[in-house]
Amino acid sequence: MNMLAGKRIFVVEDEVLVAMLLEDMVVQLGAVLAGTASNLEEAMAFAEHQEFDAAILDMNLGDHDSKPIADVLKLRSIPYLLATGYGGSADNPHGVTILEKPYAIEGIEYALASLWK
């Protein structure tokens, strides 16, 4: 059984092409795309009011970082991954799994599945 089947994933990514790639990979893995946001304001509104099972947060959103979104998800007990090209040196306020860019579908699958182990 696919551990990701039916899981609703919220994607926050400010680069349009990267977001499209990530969205496609999430769906290929059997998950459902719960929503997407490309900036802090959109992401905060969605994170505060919508229902979803997990999120993938791009660490840097233009002139902002995704820490406020991460804080909301932590308060709501919604698991999430931080996506970054900075690797282990990235600021990780809640010590969650880091999803390194560039993305590989196997890495996304493993990281998302680890949220429910």
PLY file of the C-alpha trace (Angstrom):
ply
format ascii 1.0
element vertex 117
property float x
property float y
property float z
element edge 116
property int vertex1
property int vertex2
end_header
0.00 0.00 0.00
1.27 3.45 -0.89
1.78 5.38 2.35
1.12 8.68 0.55
-2.13 7.64 -1.15
-4.77 10.24 -0.44
-2.56 12.40 1.80
-3.33 16.09 1.21
-0.11 18.04 0.70
0.22 21.82 0.75
3.12 23.16 -1.36
4.77 26.54 -0.74
7.27 27.52 -3.45
7.95 30.93 -4.99
9.62 29.74 -8.20
6.83 28.87 -10.67
8.66 26.13 -12.58
9.99 24.53 -9.40
6.49 24.62 -7.91
5.01 22.94 -10.99
7.66 20.21 -10.87
7.08 19.61 -7.16
3.29 19.57 -7.59
3.59 16.98 -10.37
5.87 14.79 -8.26
3.53 14.94 -5.26
0.62 13.78 -7.44
2.75 11.06 -9.11
3.44 9.68 -5.64
-0.28 9.20 -5.05
-0.84 12.19 -2.79
-3.41 14.90 -3.37
-2.35 18.48 -3.93
-4.25 20.34 -1.18
-3.13 23.75 -2.39
-0.18 25.88 -3.37
1.14 29.27 -2.40
3.93 31.34 -3.86
4.36 34.01 -1.19
4.21 34.45 2.56
0.77 36.08 2.66
-0.94 33.37 0.59
0.82 30.63 2.52
-0.11 32.06 5.92
-3.79 32.37 4.98
-3.88 28.78 3.73
-1.87 27.38 6.66
-4.09 29.07 9.22
-7.49 28.11 7.79
-7.34 25.06 5.52
-7.25 21.33 6.27
-4.35 19.26 4.92
-2.11 16.43 6.11
1.37 17.85 5.52
3.27 20.63 3.79
6.44 21.22 1.85
7.77 24.71 2.57
10.38 26.44 0.46
12.66 28.01 3.04
13.12 31.28 1.15
10.14 33.13 -0.30
11.54 36.18 -2.02
12.24 38.76 0.68
10.80 36.52 3.42
11.51 33.16 4.94
8.92 30.51 5.74
9.45 30.49 9.51
6.05 32.13 10.26
4.34 29.40 8.22
6.35 26.73 10.02
5.28 28.20 13.35
1.59 28.00 12.37
1.99 24.40 11.23
3.77 23.50 14.45
0.93 25.03 16.50
-1.62 23.09 14.43
0.42 19.85 14.72
0.66 19.55 10.94
3.91 17.89 9.83
6.03 19.60 7.21
9.31 19.46 5.32
11.61 22.39 4.65
12.86 22.59 1.07
16.17 24.30 0.45
19.27 24.35 -1.67
21.38 25.16 1.41
21.42 21.59 2.77
22.23 21.00 6.41
23.44 24.55 6.95
19.91 25.91 6.56
18.09 27.48 9.50
15.69 24.82 10.75
13.64 26.31 13.61
11.76 23.13 14.56
14.33 20.51 13.57
12.19 19.00 10.80
13.33 16.97 7.80
15.16 18.97 5.14
14.26 18.25 1.51
17.24 19.27 -0.58
16.98 20.89 -3.98
17.20 19.96 -6.77
14.34 17.55 -6.18
14.37 13.86 -6.98
11.06 12.02 -6.76
12.62 9.31 -4.58
13.80 11.94 -2.10
10.35 13.52 -1.93
8.72 10.13 -1.44
11.11 9.15 1.34
10.88 12.52 3.11
7.08 12.68 2.97
6.67 9.06 4.06
8.96 9.73 7.04
6.40 12.20 8.37
4.05 9.32 9.26
6.53 6.72 10.53
0 1
1 2
2 3
3 4
4 5
5 6
6 7
7 8
8 9
9 10
10 11
11 12
12 13
13 14
14 15
15 16
16 17
17 18
18 19
19 20
20 21
21 22
22 23
23 24
24 25
25 26
26 27
27 28
28 29
29 30
30 31
31 32
32 33
33 34
34 35
35 36
36 37
37 38
38 39
39 40
40 41
41 42
42 43
43 44
44 45
45 46
46 47
47 48
48 49
49 50
50 51
51 52
52 53
53 54
54 55
55 56
56 57
57 58
58 59
59 60
60 61
61 62
62 63
63 64
64 65
65 66
66 67
67 68
68 69
69 70
70 71
71 72
72 73
73 74
74 75
75 76
76 77
77 78
78 79
79 80
80 81
81 82
82 83
83 84
84 85
85 86
86 87
87 88
88 89
89 90
90 91
91 92
92 93
93 94
94 95
95 96
96 97
97 98
98 99
99 100
100 101
101 102
102 103
103 104
104 105
105 106
106 107
107 108
108 109
109 110
110 111
111 112
112 113
113 114
114 115
115 116
